[in-house]
Each structure stands twice: as C-alpha cells, then as structure tokens.
C-alpha cells in the first residue's frame, strides 16, 4: 500500500497565541476539514514565529 503526505502550515497568529479558545477553534477547524477528506494527522512541529507545521497522511488513491 502506498501513502500520500501533505504539509499544512497552521498560522495561528498573535491573538490566537494569547487566547486559548481561538487557538483551539482554528485548530479543530483545520483538523476537521482534513479529516473529512481522509487525511490523518501524523505529526506536527513548531517553527519560530506564530505558526505550526502539521503533517497529514492518507492511503494513496488508485489511478484508473
């Protein structure tokens, strides 16, 4: 089985960094959107600044 990966840069901004509810709402929206399309969160890492990198994976779709 082959897999495809996707990188998403999650820019949560300064206001989200100070307000936990806003941060949570934005993160859940991204995770829900990708989950509906079959993507599973496999990892994340924080870079300098106000953003995080999310790594998603799903089985590759067969070309017919």
mmJSON file of the N, C-alpha and C atoms, coordinates in Angstrom:
{"data_MODEL":{"atom_site":{
"group_PDB":["ATOM","ATOM","ATOM","ATOM","ATOM","ATOM","ATOM","ATOM","ATOM","ATOM","ATOM","ATOM","ATOM","ATOM","ATOM","ATOM","ATOM","ATOM","ATOM","ATOM","ATOM","ATOM","ATOM","ATOM","ATOM","ATOM","ATOM","ATOM","ATOM","ATOM","ATOM","ATOM","ATOM","ATOM","ATOM","ATOM","ATOM","ATOM","ATOM","ATOM","ATOM","ATOM","ATOM","ATOM","ATOM","ATOM","ATOM","ATOM","ATOM","ATOM","ATOM","ATOM","ATOM","ATOM","ATOM","ATOM","ATOM","ATOM","ATOM","ATOM","ATOM","ATOM","ATOM","ATOM","ATOM","ATOM","ATOM","ATOM","ATOM","ATOM","ATOM","ATOM","ATOM","ATOM","ATOM","ATOM","ATOM","ATOM","ATOM","ATOM","ATOM","ATOM","ATOM","ATOM","ATOM","ATOM","ATOM","ATOM","ATOM","ATOM","ATOM","ATOM","ATOM","ATOM","ATOM","ATOM","ATOM","ATOM","ATOM","ATOM","ATOM","ATOM","ATOM","ATOM","ATOM","ATOM","ATOM","ATOM","ATOM","ATOM","ATOM","ATOM","ATOM","ATOM","ATOM","ATOM","ATOM","ATOM","ATOM","ATOM","ATOM","ATOM","ATOM","ATOM","ATOM","ATOM","ATOM","ATOM","ATOM","ATOM","ATOM","ATOM","ATOM","ATOM","ATOM","ATOM","ATOM","ATOM","ATOM","ATOM","ATOM","ATOM","ATOM","ATOM","ATOM","ATOM","ATOM","ATOM","ATOM","ATOM","ATOM","ATOM","ATOM","ATOM","ATOM","ATOM","ATOM","ATOM","ATOM","ATOM","ATOM","ATOM","ATOM","ATOM","ATOM","ATOM","ATOM","ATOM","ATOM","ATOM","ATOM","ATOM","ATOM","ATOM","ATOM","ATOM","ATOM","ATOM","ATOM","ATOM","ATOM","ATOM","ATOM","ATOM","ATOM","ATOM","ATOM","ATOM","ATOM","ATOM","ATOM","ATOM"],
"id":[1,2,3,4,5,6,7,8,9,10,11,12,13,14,15,16,17,18,19,20,21,22,23,24,25,26,27,28,29,30,31,32,33,34,35,36,37,38,39,40,41,42,43,44,45,46,47,48,49,50,51,52,53,54,55,56,57,58,59,60,61,62,63,64,65,66,67,68,69,70,71,72,73,74,75,76,77,78,79,80,81,82,83,84,85,86,87,88,89,90,91,92,93,94,95,96,97,98,99,100,101,102,103,104,105,106,107,108,109,110,111,112,113,114,115,116,117,118,119,120,121,122,123,124,125,126,127,128,129,130,131,132,133,134,135,136,137,138,139,140,141,142,143,144,145,146,147,148,149,150,151,152,153,154,155,156,157,158,159,160,161,162,163,164,165,166,167,168,169,170,171,172,173,174,175,176,177,178,179,180,181,182,183,184,185,186,187,188,189,190,191,192],
"type_symbol":["N","C","C","N","C","C","N","C","C","N","C","C","N","C","C","N","C","C","N","C","C","N","C","C","N","C","C","N","C","C","N","C","C","N","C","C","N","C","C","N","C","C","N","C","C","N","C","C","N","C","C","N","C","C","N","C","C","N","C","C","N","C","C","N","C","C","N","C","C","N","C","C","N","C","C","N","C","C","N","C","C","N","C","C","N","C","C","N","C","C","N","C","C","N","C","C","N","C","C","N","C","C","N","C","C","N","C","C","N","C","C","N","C","C","N","C","C","N","C","C","N","C","C","N","C","C","N","C","C","N","C","C","N","C","C","N","C","C","N","C","C","N","C","C","N","C","C","N","C","C","N","C","C","N","C","C","N","C","C","N","C","C","N","C","C","N","C","C","N","C","C","N","C","C","N","C","C","N","C","C","N","C","C","N","C","C","N","C","C","N","C","C"],
"label_atom_id":["N","CA","C","N","CA","C","N","CA","C","N","CA","C","N","CA","C","N","CA","C","N","CA","C","N","CA","C","N","CA","C","N","CA","C","N","CA","C","N","CA","C","N","CA","C","N","CA","C","N","CA","C","N","CA","C","N","CA","C","N","CA","C","N","CA","C","N","CA","C","N","CA","C","N","CA","C","N","CA","C","N","CA","C","N","CA","C","N","CA","C","N","CA","C","N","CA","C","N","CA","C","N","CA","C","N","CA","C","N","CA","C","N","CA","C","N","CA","C","N","CA","C","N","CA","C","N","CA","C","N","CA","C","N","CA","C","N","CA","C","N","CA","C","N","CA","C","N","CA","C","N","CA","C","N","CA","C","N","CA","C","N","CA","C","N","CA","C","N","CA","C","N","CA","C","N","CA","C","N","CA","C","N","CA","C","N","CA","C","N","CA","C","N","CA","C","N","CA","C","N","CA","C","N","CA","C","N","CA","C","N","CA","C","N","CA","C","N","CA","C","N","CA","C"],
"label_alt_id":[null,null,null,null,null,null,null,null,null,null,null,null,null,null,null,null,null,null,null,null,null,null,null,null,null,null,null,null,null,null,null,null,null,null,null,null,null,null,null,null,null,null,null,null,null,null,null,null,null,null,null,null,null,null,null,null,null,null,null,null,null,null,null,null,null,null,null,null,null,null,null,null,null,null,null,null,null,null,null,null,null,null,null,null,null,null,null,null,null,null,null,null,null,null,null,null,null,null,null,null,null,null,null,null,null,null,null,null,null,null,null,null,null,null,null,null,null,null,null,null,null,null,null,null,null,null,null,null,null,null,null,null,null,null,null,null,null,null,null,null,null,null,null,null,null,null,null,null,null,null,null,null,null,null,null,null,null,null,null,null,null,null,null,null,null,null,null,null,null,null,null,null,null,null,null,null,null,null,null,null,null,null,null,null,null,null,null,null,null,null,null,null],
"label_comp_id":["UNK","UNK","UNK","UNK","UNK","UNK","UNK","UNK","UNK","UNK","UNK","UNK","UNK","UNK","UNK","UNK","UNK","UNK","UNK","UNK","UNK","UNK","UNK","UNK","UNK","UNK","UNK","UNK","UNK","UNK","UNK","UNK","UNK","UNK","UNK","UNK","UNK","UNK","UNK","UNK","UNK","UNK","UNK","UNK","UNK","UNK","UNK","UNK","UNK","UNK","UNK","UNK","UNK","UNK","UNK","UNK","UNK","UNK","UNK","UNK","UNK","UNK","UNK","UNK","UNK","UNK","UNK","UNK","UNK","UNK","UNK","UNK","UNK","UNK","UNK","UNK","UNK","UNK","UNK","UNK","UNK","UNK","UNK","UNK","UNK","UNK","UNK","UNK","UNK","UNK","UNK","UNK","UNK","UNK","UNK","UNK","UNK","UNK","UNK","UNK","UNK","UNK","UNK","UNK","UNK","UNK","UNK","UNK","UNK","UNK","UNK","UNK","UNK","UNK","UNK","UNK","UNK","UNK","UNK","UNK","UNK","UNK","UNK","UNK","UNK","UNK","UNK","UNK","UNK","UNK","UNK","UNK","UNK","UNK","UNK","UNK","UNK","UNK","UNK","UNK","UNK","UNK","UNK","UNK","UNK","UNK","UNK","UNK","UNK","UNK","UNK","UNK","UNK","UNK","UNK","UNK","UNK","UNK","UNK","UNK","UNK","UNK","UNK","UNK","UNK","UNK","UNK","UNK","UNK","UNK","UNK","UNK","UNK","UNK","UNK","UNK","UNK","UNK","UNK","UNK","UNK","UNK","UNK","UNK","UNK","UNK","UNK","UNK","UNK","UNK","UNK","UNK"],
"label_asym_id":["A","A","A","A","A","A","A","A","A","A","A","A","A","A","A","A","A","A","A","A","A","A","A","A","A","A","A","A","A","A","A","A","A","A","A","A","A","A","A","A","A","A","A","A","A","A","A","A","A","A","A","A","A","A","A","A","A","A","A","A","A","A","A","A","A","A","A","A","A","A","A","A","A","A","A","A","A","A","A","A","A","A","A","A","A","A","A","A","A","A","A","A","A","A","A","A","A","A","A","A","A","A","A","A","A","A","A","A","A","A","A","A","A","A","A","A","A","A","A","A","A","A","A","A","A","A","A","A","A","A","A","A","A","A","A","A","A","A","A","A","A","A","A","A","A","A","A","A","A","A","A","A","A","A","A","A","A","A","A","A","A","A","A","A","A","A","A","A","A","A","A","A","A","A","A","A","A","A","A","A","A","A","A","A","A","A","A","A","A","A","A","A"],
"label_entity_id":["1","1","1","1","1","1","1","1","1","1","1","1","1","1","1","1","1","1","1","1","1","1","1","1","1","1","1","1","1","1","1","1","1","1","1","1","1","1","1","1","1","1","1","1","1","1","1","1","1","1","1","1","1","1","1","1","1","1","1","1","1","1","1","1","1","1","1","1","1","1","1","1","1","1","1","1","1","1","1","1","1","1","1","1","1","1","1","1","1","1","1","1","1","1","1","1","1","1","1","1","1","1","1","1","1","1","1","1","1","1","1","1","1","1","1","1","1","1","1","1","1","1","1","1","1","1","1","1","1","1","1","1","1","1","1","1","1","1","1","1","1","1","1","1","1","1","1","1","1","1","1","1","1","1","1","1","1","1","1","1","1","1","1","1","1","1","1","1","1","1","1","1","1","1","1","1","1","1","1","1","1","1","1","1","1","1","1","1","1","1","1","1"],
"label_seq_id":[1,1,1,2,2,2,3,3,3,4,4,4,5,5,5,6,6,6,7,7,7,8,8,8,9,9,9,10,10,10,11,11,11,12,12,12,13,13,13,14,14,14,15,15,15,16,16,16,17,17,17,18,18,18,19,19,19,20,20,20,21,21,21,22,22,22,23,23,23,24,24,24,25,25,25,26,26,26,27,27,27,28,28,28,29,29,29,30,30,30,31,31,31,32,32,32,33,33,33,34,34,34,35,35,35,36,36,36,37,37,37,38,38,38,39,39,39,40,40,40,41,41,41,42,42,42,43,43,43,44,44,44,45,45,45,46,46,46,47,47,47,48,48,48,49,49,49,50,50,50,51,51,51,52,52,52,53,53,53,54,54,54,55,55,55,56,56,56,57,57,57,58,58,58,59,59,59,60,60,60,61,61,61,62,62,62,63,63,63,64,64,64],
"pdbx_PDB_ins_code":[null,null,null,null,null,null,null,null,null,null,null,null,null,null,null,null,null,null,null,null,null,null,null,null,null,null,null,null,null,null,null,null,null,null,null,null,null,null,null,null,null,null,null,null,null,null,null,null,null,null,null,null,null,null,null,null,null,null,null,null,null,null,null,null,null,null,null,null,null,null,null,null,null,null,null,null,null,null,null,null,null,null,null,null,null,null,null,null,null,null,null,null,null,null,null,null,null,null,null,null,null,null,null,null,null,null,null,null,null,null,null,null,null,null,null,null,null,null,null,null,null,null,null,null,null,null,null,null,null,null,null,null,null,null,null,null,null,null,null,null,null,null,null,null,null,null,null,null,null,null,null,null,null,null,null,null,null,null,null,null,null,null,null,null,null,null,null,null,null,null,null,null,null,null,null,null,null,null,null,null,null,null,null,null,null,null,null,null,null,null,null,null],
"Cartn_x":[0.847,0.0,0.891,0.513,1.262,0.478,1.214,0.609,1.007,0.156,0.498,0.519,1.396,1.575,1.274,0.878,0.521,1.035,1.646,2.147,1.208,0.774,-0.081,0.563,0.748,1.281,0.1,0.022,-1.07,-0.616,-1.048,-0.73,-1.8,-1.448,-2.454,-2.399,-1.373,-1.32,-1.137,-0.861,-0.592,-1.82,-2.998,-4.206,-4.537,-4.367,-4.64,-3.641,-2.42,-1.401,-1.749,-2.475,-2.852,-4.221,-5.065,-6.428,-6.578,-6.629,-6.673,-7.906,-9.059,-10.284,-10.173,-9.645,-9.472,-8.499,-7.4,-6.419,-7.087,-7.817,-8.485,-9.491,-10.281,-11.287,-10.643,-9.558,-8.868,-8.24,-7.642,-7.013,-8.057,-9.156,-10.216,-10.796,-10.937,-11.463,-10.538,-9.238,-8.28,-8.303,-8.285,-8.287,-9.575,-10.704,-11.994,-12.061,-11.629,-11.645,-10.805,-9.607,-8.731,-9.224,-9.774,-10.313,-11.458,-12.313,-13.433,-12.93,-11.724,-11.139,-10.195,-10.235,-9.454,-8.044,-7.674,-6.321,-6.251,-5.161,-4.923,-3.675,-3.782,-2.638,-1.583,-0.372,0.722,1.788,1.882,2.895,2.743,3.405,3.4,4.681,5.102,6.242,6.092,6.598,6.504,7.782,7.609,8.735,8.772,9.777,9.845,8.682,8.179,7.06,5.749,4.676,3.346,2.723,3.375,2.809,3.365,2.629,2.982,2.842,3.629,3.552,2.832,1.784,1.018,1.297,1.579,1.867,0.732,0.068,-1.064,-0.681,-1.372,-1.131,-2.463,-2.544,-3.692,-3.241,-3.964,-3.628,-3.759,-2.818,-2.84,-4.039,-4.658,-5.792,-5.273,-5.932,-5.532,-5.949,-5.034,-5.331,-5.944,-7.049,-7.685,-7.79],
"Cartn_y":[-1.177,0.0,1.239,2.211,3.469,4.565,5.548,6.654,7.979,8.959,10.316,11.187,12.161,13.047,14.479,15.25,16.646,17.488,18.602,19.548,20.755,21.142,22.323,23.242,24.473,25.468,26.113,25.933,26.453,27.774,28.885,30.216,30.605,30.572,30.883,32.324,33.053,34.483,34.834,36.077,36.57,36.48,36.828,36.791,35.368,34.41,33.019,32.504,33.02,32.586,33.037,34.131,34.645,34.14,33.714,33.282,31.8,30.972,29.511,29.064,29.675,29.273,29.519,30.652,30.961,29.98,29.702,28.728,27.374,26.904,25.599,25.546,26.598,26.633,26.572,27.302,27.299,25.937,25.347,24.036,22.962,22.95,21.964,22.125,23.346,23.573,22.949,23.114,22.543,21.017,20.474,19.022,18.401,19.037,18.53,18.536,19.628,19.745,18.639,18.448,17.424,16.021,15.817,14.517,14.079,15.019,14.697,14.206,14.609,14.209,13.023,12.349,11.134,11.317,12.541,12.807,12.537,11.939,11.662,12.43,13.128,13.876,12.897,13.012,12.113,12.792,14.099,14.796,16.298,16.981,18.44,18.939,20.119,20.751,22.252,22.928,24.374,24.984,25.985,26.727,28.073,28.86,30.183,31.029,31.896,32.74,32.16,32.565,32.161,31.201,30.079,29.053,27.685,26.671,25.275,24.537,23.522,22.702,21.403,21.082,19.86,18.913,17.663,16.654,15.643,15.515,14.6,13.467,12.339,11.175,10.492,9.841,9.003,8.005,6.883,5.933,6.628,6.338,6.937,6.389,7.238,6.827,6.134,5.059,4.292,5.043,5.201,5.818,4.761,5.101,4.127,4.644],
"Cartn_z":[0.0,0.0,0.0,-0.792,-0.846,-0.135,0.353,1.085,0.459,0.65,0.248,1.498,1.48,2.622,2.22,3.209,2.961,4.129,3.802,4.792,4.815,6.011,6.165,7.19,6.805,7.735,8.439,9.738,10.563,11.18,10.566,11.08,12.088,13.349,14.36,14.829,14.498,14.768,16.235,16.482,17.824,18.727,18.214,19.044,19.481,18.591,18.944,19.964,19.896,20.849,22.27,22.374,23.688,24.134,23.206,23.527,23.203,24.206,24.028,23.239,23.47,22.781,21.284,20.878,19.452,18.815,19.505,19.005,18.802,19.817,19.734,18.589,18.421,17.349,15.975,15.782,14.484,14.201,15.227,15.049,14.747,15.48,15.246,13.84,13.368,12.014,10.963,11.117,10.161,10.231,11.451,11.608,11.07,11.313,10.828,9.308,8.7,7.238,6.595,7.094,6.51,6.829,8.014,8.39,7.496,7.109,6.201,4.847,4.477,3.194,3.326,4.473,4.65,5.164,5.504,5.997,7.497,7.94,9.357,9.79,10.915,11.424,11.913,11.384,11.753,12.59,12.487,13.259,13.156,14.048,13.998,14.665,14.247,14.897,14.799,15.807,15.896,15.34,14.536,13.981,14.695,14.442,15.036,14.529,15.382,14.992,15.485,14.868,15.295,14.295,14.07,13.2,13.578,13.18,13.422,12.103,11.895,10.695,11.042,10.302,10.503,9.345,9.649,8.634,8.629,7.478,7.32,6.363,6.501,5.644,5.357,4.196,3.858,2.791,2.676,1.613,0.241,-0.631,-1.978,-2.747,-3.49,-4.314,-5.56,-5.902,-7.09,-8.345,-9.29,-10.58,-11.486,-12.13,-13.017,-14.414],
"occupancy":[1.0,1.0,1.0,1.0,1.0,1.0,1.0,1.0,1.0,1.0,1.0,1.0,1.0,1.0,1.0,1.0,1.0,1.0,1.0,1.0,1.0,1.0,1.0,1.0,1.0,1.0,1.0,1.0,1.0,1.0,1.0,1.0,1.0,1.0,1.0,1.0,1.0,1.0,1.0,1.0,1.0,1.0,1.0,1.0,1.0,1.0,1.0,1.0,1.0,1.0,1.0,1.0,1.0,1.0,1.0,1.0,1.0,1.0,1.0,1.0,1.0,1.0,1.0,1.0,1.0,1.0,1.0,1.0,1.0,1.0,1.0,1.0,1.0,1.0,1.0,1.0,1.0,1.0,1.0,1.0,1.0,1.0,1.0,1.0,1.0,1.0,1.0,1.0,1.0,1.0,1.0,1.0,1.0,1.0,1.0,1.0,1.0,1.0,1.0,1.0,1.0,1.0,1.0,1.0,1.0,1.0,1.0,1.0,1.0,1.0,1.0,1.0,1.0,1.0,1.0,1.0,1.0,1.0,1.0,1.0,1.0,1.0,1.0,1.0,1.0,1.0,1.0,1.0,1.0,1.0,1.0,1.0,1.0,1.0,1.0,1.0,1.0,1.0,1.0,1.0,1.0,1.0,1.0,1.0,1.0,1.0,1.0,1.0,1.0,1.0,1.0,1.0,1.0,1.0,1.0,1.0,1.0,1.0,1.0,1.0,1.0,1.0,1.0,1.0,1.0,1.0,1.0,1.0,1.0,1.0,1.0,1.0,1.0,1.0,1.0,1.0,1.0,1.0,1.0,1.0,1.0,1.0,1.0,1.0,1.0,1.0,1.0,1.0,1.0,1.0,1.0,1.0],
"B_iso_or_equiv":[0.0,0.0,0.0,0.0,0.0,0.0,0.0,0.0,0.0,0.0,0.0,0.0,0.0,0.0,0.0,0.0,0.0,0.0,0.0,0.0,0.0,0.0,0.0,0.0,0.0,0.0,0.0,0.0,0.0,0.0,0.0,0.0,0.0,0.0,0.0,0.0,0.0,0.0,0.0,0.0,0.0,0.0,0.0,0.0,0.0,0.0,0.0,0.0,0.0,0.0,0.0,0.0,0.0,0.0,0.0,0.0,0.0,0.0,0.0,0.0,0.0,0.0,0.0,0.0,0.0,0.0,0.0,0.0,0.0,0.0,0.0,0.0,0.0,0.0,0.0,0.0,0.0,0.0,0.0,0.0,0.0,0.0,0.0,0.0,0.0,0.0,0.0,0.0,0.0,0.0,0.0,0.0,0.0,0.0,0.0,0.0,0.0,0.0,0.0,0.0,0.0,0.0,0.0,0.0,0.0,0.0,0.0,0.0,0.0,0.0,0.0,0.0,0.0,0.0,0.0,0.0,0.0,0.0,0.0,0.0,0.0,0.0,0.0,0.0,0.0,0.0,0.0,0.0,0.0,0.0,0.0,0.0,0.0,0.0,0.0,0.0,0.0,0.0,0.0,0.0,0.0,0.0,0.0,0.0,0.0,0.0,0.0,0.0,0.0,0.0,0.0,0.0,0.0,0.0,0.0,0.0,0.0,0.0,0.0,0.0,0.0,0.0,0.0,0.0,0.0,0.0,0.0,0.0,0.0,0.0,0.0,0.0,0.0,0.0,0.0,0.0,0.0,0.0,0.0,0.0,0.0,0.0,0.0,0.0,0.0,0.0,0.0,0.0,0.0,0.0,0.0,0.0],
"pdbx_formal_charge":[null,null,null,null,null,null,null,null,null,null,null,null,null,null,null,null,null,null,null,null,null,null,null,null,null,null,null,null,null,null,null,null,null,null,null,null,null,null,null,null,null,null,null,null,null,null,null,null,null,null,null,null,null,null,null,null,null,null,null,null,null,null,null,null,null,null,null,null,null,null,null,null,null,null,null,null,null,null,null,null,null,null,null,null,null,null,null,null,null,null,null,null,null,null,null,null,null,null,null,null,null,null,null,null,null,null,null,null,null,null,null,null,null,null,null,null,null,null,null,null,null,null,null,null,null,null,null,null,null,null,null,null,null,null,null,null,null,null,null,null,null,null,null,null,null,null,null,null,null,null,null,null,null,null,null,null,null,null,null,null,null,null,null,null,null,null,null,null,null,null,null,null,null,null,null,null,null,null,null,null,null,null,null,null,null,null,null,null,null,null,null,null],
"auth_seq_id":[1,1,1,2,2,2,3,3,3,4,4,4,5,5,5,6,6,6,7,7,7,8,8,8,9,9,9,10,10,10,11,11,11,12,12,12,13,13,13,14,14,14,15,15,15,16,16,16,17,17,17,18,18,18,19,19,19,20,20,20,21,21,21,22,22,22,23,23,23,24,24,24,25,25,25,26,26,26,27,27,27,28,28,28,29,29,29,30,30,30,31,31,31,32,32,32,33,33,33,34,34,34,35,35,35,36,36,36,37,37,37,38,38,38,39,39,39,40,40,40,41,41,41,42,42,42,43,43,43,44,44,44,45,45,45,46,46,46,47,47,47,48,48,48,49,49,49,50,50,50,51,51,51,52,52,52,53,53,53,54,54,54,55,55,55,56,56,56,57,57,57,58,58,58,59,59,59,60,60,60,61,61,61,62,62,62,63,63,63,64,64,64],
"auth_comp_id":["UNK","UNK","UNK","UNK","UNK","UNK","UNK","UNK","UNK","UNK","UNK","UNK","UNK","UNK","UNK","UNK","UNK","UNK","UNK","UNK","UNK","UNK","UNK","UNK","UNK","UNK","UNK","UNK","UNK","UNK","UNK","UNK","UNK","UNK","UNK","UNK","UNK","UNK","UNK","UNK","UNK","UNK","UNK","UNK","UNK","UNK","UNK","UNK","UNK","UNK","UNK","UNK","UNK","UNK","UNK","UNK","UNK","UNK","UNK","UNK","UNK","UNK","UNK","UNK","UNK","UNK","UNK","UNK","UNK","UNK","UNK","UNK","UNK","UNK","UNK","UNK","UNK","UNK","UNK","UNK","UNK","UNK","UNK","UNK","UNK","UNK","UNK","UNK","UNK","UNK","UNK","UNK","UNK","UNK","UNK","UNK","UNK","UNK","UNK","UNK","UNK","UNK","UNK","UNK","UNK","UNK","UNK","UNK","UNK","UNK","UNK","UNK","UNK","UNK","UNK","UNK","UNK","UNK","UNK","UNK","UNK","UNK","UNK","UNK","UNK","UNK","UNK","UNK","UNK","UNK","UNK","UNK","UNK","UNK","UNK","UNK","UNK","UNK","UNK","UNK","UNK","UNK","UNK","UNK","UNK","UNK","UNK","UNK","UNK","UNK","UNK","UNK","UNK","UNK","UNK","UNK","UNK","UNK","UNK","UNK","UNK","UNK","UNK","UNK","UNK","UNK","UNK","UNK","UNK","UNK","UNK","UNK","UNK","UNK","UNK","UNK","UNK","UNK","UNK","UNK","UNK","UNK","UNK","UNK","UNK","UNK","UNK","UNK","UNK","UNK","UNK","UNK"],
"auth_asym_id":["A","A","A","A","A","A","A","A","A","A","A","A","A","A","A","A","A","A","A","A","A","A","A","A","A","A","A","A","A","A","A","A","A","A","A","A","A","A","A","A","A","A","A","A","A","A","A","A","A","A","A","A","A","A","A","A","A","A","A","A","A","A","A","A","A","A","A","A","A","A","A","A","A","A","A","A","A","A","A","A","A","A","A","A","A","A","A","A","A","A","A","A","A","A","A","A","A","A","A","A","A","A","A","A","A","A","A","A","A","A","A","A","A","A","A","A","A","A","A","A","A","A","A","A","A","A","A","A","A","A","A","A","A","A","A","A","A","A","A","A","A","A","A","A","A","A","A","A","A","A","A","A","A","A","A","A","A","A","A","A","A","A","A","A","A","A","A","A","A","A","A","A","A","A","A","A","A","A","A","A","A","A","A","A","A","A","A","A","A","A","A","A"],
"auth_atom_id":["N","CA","C","N","CA","C","N","CA","C","N","CA","C","N","CA","C","N","CA","C","N","CA","C","N","CA","C","N","CA","C","N","CA","C","N","CA","C","N","CA","C","N","CA","C","N","CA","C","N","CA","C","N","CA","C","N","CA","C","N","CA","C","N","CA","C","N","CA","C","N","CA","C","N","CA","C","N","CA","C","N","CA","C","N","CA","C","N","CA","C","N","CA","C","N","CA","C","N","CA","C","N","CA","C","N","CA","C","N","CA","C","N","CA","C","N","CA","C","N","CA","C","N","CA","C","N","CA","C","N","CA","C","N","CA","C","N","CA","C","N","CA","C","N","CA","C","N","CA","C","N","CA","C","N","CA","C","N","CA","C","N","CA","C","N","CA","C","N","CA","C","N","CA","C","N","CA","C","N","CA","C","N","CA","C","N","CA","C","N","CA","C","N","CA","C","N","CA","C","N","CA","C","N","CA","C","N","CA","C","N","CA","C","N","CA","C","N","CA","C","N","CA","C"],
"pdbx_PDB_model_num":[1,1,1,1,1,1,1,1,1,1,1,1,1,1,1,1,1,1,1,1,1,1,1,1,1,1,1,1,1,1,1,1,1,1,1,1,1,1,1,1,1,1,1,1,1,1,1,1,1,1,1,1,1,1,1,1,1,1,1,1,1,1,1,1,1,1,1,1,1,1,1,1,1,1,1,1,1,1,1,1,1,1,1,1,1,1,1,1,1,1,1,1,1,1,1,1,1,1,1,1,1,1,1,1,1,1,1,1,1,1,1,1,1,1,1,1,1,1,1,1,1,1,1,1,1,1,1,1,1,1,1,1,1,1,1,1,1,1,1,1,1,1,1,1,1,1,1,1,1,1,1,1,1,1,1,1,1,1,1,1,1,1,1,1,1,1,1,1,1,1,1,1,1,1,1,1,1,1,1,1,1,1,1,1,1,1,1,1,1,1,1,1]
}}}
